[in-house]
C-alpha cells in the first residue's frame, strides 16, 4: 500500500460537524494504491456499459468527452480515515451516461469496472438522481493519473474506495456482487456516517 500526505489536526467546531465518525481532516490529497499507477492512453481508452456480459454502449474518449458535463462541490471521505473538504469535481453524471445510451438501468446493482481490476459494487439507487458521475476533472484541471485519471467513478456520499479509479465501464448485475476490496473484507456498502468500513460493521 502506497500512501502520501496523511496530515491531521484537531478540527474547529464547525469543521467537526462535517467529519463522519472516526475521520480527520486533511488539506492534502493522499494517494493510495496497491500497485503501480496504470497509464491509460486516451487514444485507446473506452467506456463500456454492459448488461451482464452483453455490451449495450461503448464510447471512445472523444465521444465520452462530448457528453454533457456536471460539477459537484463538497467533501470526500476515505475509509483510511482522512476527509478532504471543499473539493470540486467535473464529469458526466451517471444519469447522462444512461440517457445518452438510451437506456434505463435494467438491474438494481452495478459493478464498476477498472483498468487495474479493482472493481467495486454499488447499488444503482446510489448512482442516479445526480448522486454520482464519471469524473474527468478535479479542481479545474484534468484528473491526474495518481487520482484515477483519465476518469474515475465518483460517488461522494460513500467511502472513497467506492469511487473506483481508472474506470473503464459499468456492468449491470442481477445481484449485489462483491468487488475486489469487498471480497477482501471491506463493507459491501460503505456509508461513512455509519462507519461501514469492514464486513461486520452494521
Backbone torsions as a table, in degrees:
resi	resn	phi	psi	omega
1	UNK	NA	125.2	177.6
2	UNK	-100.5	130.8	179.8
3	UNK	-133.0	152.1	177.6
4	UNK	-155.8	140.0	168.9
5	UNK	85.2	26.7	-179.9
6	UNK	-85.7	98.8	-179.0
7	UNK	-132.1	119.2	-178.0
8	UNK	-127.4	156.2	174.6
9	UNK	-150.4	167.1	-178.4
10	UNK	-64.6	126.0	-176.6
11	UNK	-78.7	158.9	170.9
12	UNK	-68.8	168.7	-179.7
13	UNK	-60.0	-43.1	-179.9
14	UNK	-63.9	-44.2	-179.5
15	UNK	-66.3	-34.3	-178.1
16	UNK	-60.9	-31.3	179.3
17	UNK	-70.5	-16.3	179.4
18	UNK	-92.8	-6.7	-177.1
19	UNK	-95.5	121.4	172.3
20	UNK	-62.9	165.6	-178.8
21	UNK	-55.2	134.6	175.1
22	UNK	79.9	2.4	-177.0
23	UNK	-97.6	157.8	169.7
24	UNK	-131.5	156.1	-178.2
25	UNK	-86.3	136.5	171.3
26	UNK	-121.7	147.9	175.7
27	UNK	-98.1	-7.3	173.7
28	UNK	-89.5	-176.8	173.6
29	UNK	-126.5	87.8	-175.6
30	UNK	-57.1	147.5	178.8
31	UNK	-111.6	124.6	177.0
32	UNK	-126.2	131.8	175.1
33	UNK	-157.2	149.7	-178.8
34	UNK	-88.0	-19.6	-178.9
35	UNK	-145.7	-161.9	-179.9
36	UNK	-67.6	149.0	177.5
37	UNK	-71.1	122.6	177.0
38	UNK	-64.3	138.6	173.0
39	UNK	-101.7	107.3	-174.5
40	UNK	-100.6	118.8	-178.8
41	UNK	-77.9	123.3	179.7
42	UNK	-61.9	-25.4	-179.9
43	UNK	-68.1	-24.7	-178.2
44	UNK	-116.3	-4.7	179.7
45	UNK	-62.3	135.6	172.6
46	UNK	-136.4	154.1	175.3
47	UNK	-124.2	120.2	-173.5
48	UNK	-120.7	132.4	171.5
49	UNK	-100.2	123.9	-178.7
50	UNK	-120.5	143.3	166.8
51	UNK	-101.8	99.3	-169.0
52	UNK	64.3	-127.0	179.1
53	UNK	-89.3	-5.7	-174.6
54	UNK	-90.1	118.8	177.1
55	UNK	-66.3	135.7	175.8
56	UNK	-102.6	-45.6	-177.5
57	UNK	-153.6	134.2	175.1
58	UNK	-126.5	138.3	-180.0
59	UNK	-130.4	143.0	169.8
60	UNK	-76.9	172.6	177.2
61	UNK	-60.3	-45.3	-178.9
62	UNK	-61.1	-40.7	179.4
63	UNK	-69.5	-41.8	-179.6
64	UNK	-65.6	-38.6	-176.8
65	UNK	-68.7	-14.2	178.0
66	UNK	-86.0	-9.0	-179.5
67	UNK	-71.4	157.0	180.0
68	UNK	-57.3	143.7	-178.8
69	UNK	-106.6	150.9	175.4
70	UNK	-132.8	156.8	-179.3
71	UNK	-123.3	142.6	178.3
72	UNK	-131.8	136.4	176.3
73	UNK	-125.1	134.7	177.7
74	UNK	163.3	-160.5	-172.6
75	UNK	-102.2	148.6	176.3
76	UNK	-124.6	152.5	-172.4
77	UNK	-136.9	124.4	-179.8
78	UNK	-97.7	145.8	178.9
79	UNK	-62.1	-22.3	177.2
80	UNK	-80.7	9.7	166.2
81	UNK	92.5	3.0	173.0
82	UNK	-93.5	149.9	173.2
83	UNK	-128.7	142.5	177.9
84	UNK	-122.4	126.1	-175.3
85	UNK	-92.4	154.3	167.3
86	UNK	58.1	43.9	175.5
87	UNK	-85.7	158.6	178.8
88	UNK	-129.7	127.5	-177.7
89	UNK	-126.3	146.4	176.3
90	UNK	-132.8	142.3	178.0
91	UNK	177.8	-158.9	-177.9
92	UNK	-105.1	121.2	-180.0
93	UNK	-63.2	151.9	176.9
94	UNK	-62.9	-32.0	174.6
95	UNK	-57.2	-44.2	-179.3
96	UNK	-73.8	-30.6	174.2
97	UNK	-59.8	-47.0	-179.9
98	UNK	-68.9	-43.7	-178.6
99	UNK	-60.4	-42.6	-178.4
100	UNK	-69.4	-24.8	176.5
101	UNK	-84.8	-6.4	178.3
102	UNK	71.9	30.9	-176.9
103	UNK	-133.4	158.4	162.3
104	UNK	-101.9	157.1	-179.0
105	UNK	-59.8	122.1	-177.6
106	UNK	-80.6	-15.6	179.5
107	UNK	-137.8	173.3	-176.2
108	UNK	-90.2	-5.0	-175.3
109	UNK	-135.5	159.0	-178.9
110	UNK	-139.0	145.8	163.3
111	UNK	-107.1	122.3	173.6
112	UNK	-81.7	120.2	-175.0
113	UNK	-96.4	132.1	-174.7
114	UNK	-119.7	153.8	177.4
115	UNK	-65.4	-23.0	177.7
116	UNK	-93.9	2.7	176.5
117	UNK	71.2	11.2	173.9
118	UNK	-89.6	68.0	-177.6
119	UNK	-69.4	158.3	178.1
120	UNK	-141.0	150.5	-177.7
121	UNK	-98.8	143.2	179.9
122	UNK	-148.6	136.8	172.8
123	UNK	-66.8	142.1	177.6
124	UNK	-58.9	-32.0	-179.4
125	UNK	-60.4	-20.8	179.5
126	UNK	-94.4	-0.1	-178.5
127	UNK	-108.7	-25.0	-174.5
128	UNK	-100.1	175.5	-178.7
129	UNK	72.9	29.8	177.9
130	UNK	77.1	16.2	-175.9
131	UNK	-89.5	-17.6	-171.9
132	UNK	-149.7	160.3	179.6
133	UNK	-149.4	167.6	162.9
134	UNK	-94.3	104.4	-172.7
135	UNK	-84.5	135.8	178.3
136	UNK	-123.3	-9.6	179.9
137	UNK	-138.4	145.9	177.7
138	UNK	-132.2	126.3	-179.6
139	UNK	49.3	42.3	172.1
140	UNK	86.7	-0.9	-178.4
141	UNK	-124.3	157.0	175.3
142	UNK	-54.0	141.5	-177.3
143	UNK	-64.5	122.5	-178.2
144	UNK	-66.8	149.6	-179.4
145	UNK	-57.5	-38.2	-177.3
146	UNK	-66.5	-20.4	177.9
147	UNK	-104.3	15.2	174.8
148	UNK	107.7	2.9	-179.1
149	UNK	-67.4	152.8	16.1
150	UNK	-79.5	-16.3	-178.1
151	UNK	-152.7	141.7	175.7
152	UNK	-137.5	153.4	168.1
153	UNK	-65.9	144.0	-179.5
154	UNK	-134.6	111.0	-178.5
155	UNK	-128.4	82.0	-166.3
156	UNK	-67.7	-19.1	-178.1
157	UNK	-84.2	-2.9	175.1
158	UNK	-113.1	163.6	174.5
159	UNK	-52.6	149.8	-165.4
160	UNK	-71.4	-16.4	176.0
161	UNK	-66.3	-20.3	176.6
162	UNK	-71.8	-18.5	176.3
163	UNK	-86.7	73.0	-169.4
164	UNK	-54.5	128.8	177.2
165	UNK	-73.0	160.7	171.2
166	UNK	50.5	50.6	-173.8
167	UNK	-66.3	142.0	175.5
168	UNK	-127.4	-3.7	176.8
169	UNK	164.6	175.1	175.5
170	UNK	-123.0	135.3	177.0
171	UNK	-120.2	116.1	176.9
172	UNK	-69.2	137.1	-179.5
173	UNK	-128.5	150.1	-177.9
174	UNK	-80.6	-15.8	176.3
175	UNK	-136.1	169.9	-178.4
176	UNK	-80.0	86.9	-177.3
177	UNK	-81.8	127.2	178.8
178	UNK	-63.2	140.1	174.3
179	UNK	-89.3	-165.3	-175.4
180	UNK	-58.7	-53.9	-175.7
181	UNK	-75.4	-31.3	178.6
182	UNK	-65.5	-35.7	176.1
183	UNK	-68.4	-17.1	-176.8
184	UNK	-110.5	23.3	169.2
185	UNK	109.8	-5.8	176.4
186	UNK	-80.2	157.6	-176.4
187	UNK	-64.8	147.5	179.6
188	UNK	-69.4	-23.8	-177.4
189	UNK	-112.4	-61.7	172.9
190	UNK	89.7	49.4	176.8
191	UNK	-84.4	117.1	-178.5
192	UNK	-64.3	-31.6	-177.0
193	UNK	-75.2	-17.4	173.7
194	UNK	-103.7	4.3	179.4
195	UNK	52.1	51.2	179.9
196	UNK	-90.9	76.1	-177.4
197	UNK	-87.5	-45.0	-170.2
198	UNK	-124.8	168.5	-169.5
199	UNK	-49.3	-44.8	-173.4
200	UNK	-89.8	1.7	175.1
201	UNK	-69.9	140.8	-176.4
202	UNK	-73.0	NA	NA
